[in-house]
């Protein structure tokens, strides 16, 4: 059983990754802002913070868990030609 930290665990990809890892019996924690913890998959432990805050990044990067950054969801920024 491995400890895994997911930045983006409340998003589309991150939540599915967290669910799969939990099903495989890993200990999963996810970065959430206060008030968003209900968006975490069941069994995922909340780590409170903000990915844009330097102090949060330092604290989470110094943890002994495996790191699995999930890219943020972006709006369709493709320009029409």
C-alpha positions in Angstrom: 0.0 0.0 0.0 1.4 3.4 -1.0 0.7 6.9 0.1 -0.3 9.2 -2.8 -0.9 12.9 -2.8 -2.9 14.4 -5.7 -3.0 18.1 -6.4 -6.2 18.4 -8.4 -8.1 15.5 -6.7 -11.4 17.4 -7.0 -11.1 17.8 -10.8 -12.2 15.5 -13.6 -9.0 13.5 -14.0 -7.8 13.8 -10.4 -11.0 12.5 -8.9 -11.0 9.5 -11.2 -7.4 8.8 -10.5 -8.1 9.1 -6.7 -11.0 6.7 -7.0 -9.0 4.1 -8.8 -6.1 4.3 -6.4 -8.4 4.0 -3.4 -10.0 0.9 -5.1 -6.4 -0.5 -5.3 -6.1 0.1 -1.5 -3.6 3.0 -1.6 -3.8 5.8 1.0 -4.8 8.8 -1.1 -4.9 12.5 0.0 -5.9 15.4 -2.2 -5.3 19.2 -2.1 -8.5 21.1 -1.5 -9.5 24.6 -0.6 -11.5 24.9 2.6 -15.2 24.4 1.6 -14.4 22.1 -1.3 -13.7 18.9 0.7 -17.1 17.5 -0.2 -15.9 17.2 -3.9 -13.2 14.7 -2.9 -13.9 11.1 -3.7 -15.0 9.0 -0.7 -11.9 7.7 1.1 -9.6 10.5 -0.1 -8.2 12.5 2.8 -8.2 16.3 2.5 -5.0 18.4 2.6 -6.2 22.0 3.0 -4.4 24.7 1.0 -4.2 26.5 -2.4 -2.0 25.4 -5.2 -1.3 29.0 -6.0 0.1 29.6 -2.5 3.8 29.1 -2.2 3.6 27.9 1.4 1.1 25.2 0.4 3.4 24.0 -2.4 6.4 23.8 0.0 4.4 21.9 2.6 2.9 19.4 0.2 6.2 18.9 -1.8 8.0 18.1 1.4 5.6 15.3 2.3 6.8 11.7 1.9 3.8 10.7 -0.3 4.2 10.0 -4.0 3.4 13.1 -6.0 0.8 13.0 -8.9 0.1 16.4 -10.2 -3.0 16.6 -12.4 -3.2 19.5 -14.8 -5.9 22.0 -14.1 -9.0 22.1 -16.3 -8.7 24.9 -18.8 -11.5 26.5 -20.9 -11.3 25.9 -24.6 -8.8 28.6 -25.6 -8.3 27.5 -29.2 -8.6 30.5 -31.5 -10.6 30.2 -34.7 -8.6 30.8 -37.8 
